[in-house]
Amino acid sequence: MKTTQKKLNIGLVGYGFMGRTHSNAFLQAPRFFDVSFEPVRKAVCARNRDRAAAFAANWGYESIETDWRKLVERKDIDLIDIASPNDTHHDIAIAAARAGKLVMCEKPLGRSAAESEAMVAAVESARVANTVWYNYRRVPAVVLLQNLVAEGRLGRVFHYRAKFLQDWTISQDLPQGGEGLWRLDVAVAGSGVTGDLLAHCIDTAMWLNGPITAVTAVTETFIKERKHNLTGKVELVGIDDASAFLARFQNGSLATFEATRYARGHKALYTLEINGEHASAMWDLHDLHRIQWFDHKDEGRVRGWRNVHVTDGDQPYMKRWWVPGLQIGYEHTFIHHFADFLQAISEFKSAAPTFRDGLATDYVTDAVLRSARSGRWEAVKSAQAIVEAAG
Ligand SMILES: NC(=O)c1ccc[n+]([C@@H]2O[C@H](COP(=O)([O-])OP(=O)(O)OC[C@H]3O[C@@H](n4cnc5c(N)ncnc54)[C@H](O)[C@@H]3O)[C@@H](O)[C@H]2O)c1
């Protein structure tokens, strides 16, 4: 890190799971990447003062706030990073954009596409750099896979399939709402596994294979009532526990997507596969530094699936890390994302996925939930087609 760099003062909202991954990225990105800003952990905001203070001490934040509005108003903050639950994204992002701050926001962008549209309009009319933390776009193996597809190595693409399986909500006794369990409360989360898990699969899929134009879906809520932690009463569960859909891509290929939190034994099994005319590729989050690659052009006698260990210096991001053969992990995806964001803002740009890209995913998740209700194929709106924000 050069000492003459311009400081970038960060205000982080939320000190949970993502607050930690982002704080780690703020610390590590300048150590491993040539960045033109010095990130300063200026303030962390969370509602509980003591816990915010403990987080600030652990991660080296200079100050704390207990109301995000105060954080957004502060003149000494350049970047607002939103790492709080989904129901907070819309209001914080819009206020931050209006205050002229750069905005990084966790996924899904909004609880619905309607919220996300307003967020896109806010950052675009304020002309502030923005990004959504769909971090799987920064796994070196996934980037390599994307590069191979973009180079046309697969030829015409026929199939895409993705799933994201977990098992942590199977117990009937698990309450909904409040700390750690807001994902089960539809008012806070917006939806269940569709917005939480499938959103990741959809973002990666559209990055690899282009826009999704139509979907037909089924969802299920296996446990219909759960005690609510905030009211103490047994209340209806409004989230989807499982969601599966078929999709058509604009390029003519077909897809299947599935997510659930009821797949006993699976903790975070995100897998994807893409099949083209000349080649196929697969990736698995549980083995995130590898891709499986099959190239039909290989000599027939030795043709087969290659297991590529993505750790060498000529593979994406890896020359920044250790020596060939030594792998990196989950936390590095956030470091890569933040380093890319710093590079983008040095060129007065946003880093992909932008808020508009996040809206594109929300249009798909909205169509999935609509289709599950209607029982019909539903068209997906195009995020590129929405009117450019004024100004
Ligand atoms: N990119 C990913 O892979 C990924 C993974 C997990 C979560 N997420 C997303 O990150 C966001 C946060 O999820 P998490 O798992 O870190 O949640 P979490 O429950 O671990 O942490 C949420 C934090 O937000 C704080 N918070 C809640 N309301 C607040 C408010 N009004 N003002 C200030 N702080 C508030 C809580 O105190 C807590 O510190 C969600 O949008 C989630 O979908 C993304």
The ligand as a MOL file (V3000), in Angstrom:
LIG
                    3D

  0  0  0     0  0            999 V3000
M  V30 BEGIN CTAB
M  V30 COUNTS 44 48 0 0 0
M  V30 BEGIN ATOM
M  V30 1 N -22.9940 -12.6820 -0.6860 0
M  V30 2 C -23.2990 -13.7420 0.0550 0
M  V30 3 O -22.8830 -14.8410 -0.2160 0
M  V30 4 C -24.1840 -13.5670 1.2580 0
M  V30 5 C -24.1220 -14.5060 2.3080 0
M  V30 6 C -24.9060 -14.2650 3.4430 0
M  V30 7 C -25.7230 -13.1790 3.5150 0
M  V30 8 N -25.7970 -12.3060 2.4500 0 CHG=1
M  V30 9 C -26.6580 -11.1090 2.5240 0
M  V30 10 O -26.0530 -10.1830 3.4260 0
M  V30 11 C -27.0510 -9.4930 4.1740 0
M  V30 12 C -26.8030 -9.7170 5.6690 0
M  V30 13 O -26.8200 -11.1120 5.9260 0
M  V30 14 P -25.9710 -11.7600 7.1340 0
M  V30 15 O -25.9460 -13.2330 6.9200 0
M  V30 16 O -24.7020 -11.0280 7.3120 0 CHG=-1
M  V30 17 O -26.9620 -11.4290 8.3330 0
M  V30 18 P -26.6480 -11.4510 9.8830 0
M  V30 19 O -27.9480 -11.7160 10.5400 0
M  V30 20 O -25.4640 -12.3110 10.1900 0
M  V30 21 O -26.1840 -9.9380 10.1720 0
M  V30 22 C -27.0440 -8.8610 9.9400 0
M  V30 23 C -26.5050 -7.6570 10.6780 0
M  V30 24 O -27.3220 -6.5340 10.3740 0
M  V30 25 C -27.6040 -5.8190 11.5730 0
M  V30 26 N -28.8050 -5.0420 11.3950 0
M  V30 27 C -30.0890 -5.4820 11.2570 0
M  V30 28 N -30.9230 -4.4420 11.1070 0
M  V30 29 C -30.1670 -3.3200 11.1330 0
M  V30 30 C -30.4510 -1.9360 11.0450 0
M  V30 31 N -31.6990 -1.4900 10.8870 0
M  V30 32 N -29.4230 -1.0590 11.1380 0
M  V30 33 C -28.1610 -1.4850 11.2990 0
M  V30 34 N -27.8200 -2.8040 11.3920 0
M  V30 35 C -28.8180 -3.6980 11.3170 0
M  V30 36 C -27.6800 -6.9140 12.6270 0
M  V30 37 O -27.4780 -6.4010 13.9110 0
M  V30 38 C -26.5130 -7.8020 12.1830 0
M  V30 39 O -25.2770 -7.2800 12.6430 0
M  V30 40 C -28.3840 -10.0350 3.6850 0
M  V30 41 O -28.9080 -9.1900 2.7050 0
M  V30 42 C -28.0430 -11.3910 3.0700 0
M  V30 43 O -28.9300 -11.8020 2.0630 0
M  V30 44 C -25.0350 -12.4840 1.3510 0
M  V30 END ATOM
M  V30 BEGIN BOND
M  V30 1 1 1 2
M  V30 2 2 2 3
M  V30 3 1 2 4
M  V30 4 1 4 5
M  V30 5 2 4 44
M  V30 6 2 5 6
M  V30 7 1 6 7
M  V30 8 2 7 8
M  V30 9 1 8 9
M  V30 10 1 8 44
M  V30 11 1 9 10
M  V30 12 1 9 42
M  V30 13 1 10 11
M  V30 14 1 11 12
M  V30 15 1 11 40
M  V30 16 1 12 13
M  V30 17 1 13 14
M  V30 18 2 14 15
M  V30 19 1 14 16
M  V30 20 1 14 17
M  V30 21 1 17 18
M  V30 22 2 18 19
M  V30 23 1 18 20
M  V30 24 1 18 21
M  V30 25 1 21 22
M  V30 26 1 22 23
M  V30 27 1 23 24
M  V30 28 1 23 38
M  V30 29 1 24 25
M  V30 30 1 25 26
M  V30 31 1 25 36
M  V30 32 1 26 27
M  V30 33 1 26 35
M  V30 34 2 27 28
M  V30 35 1 28 29
M  V30 36 1 29 30
M  V30 37 2 29 35
M  V30 38 1 30 31
M  V30 39 2 30 32
M  V30 40 1 32 33
M  V30 41 2 33 34
M  V30 42 1 34 35
M  V30 43 1 36 37
M  V30 44 1 36 38
M  V30 45 1 38 39
M  V30 46 1 40 41
M  V30 47 1 40 42
M  V30 48 1 42 43
M  V30 END BOND
M  V30 END CTAB
M  END
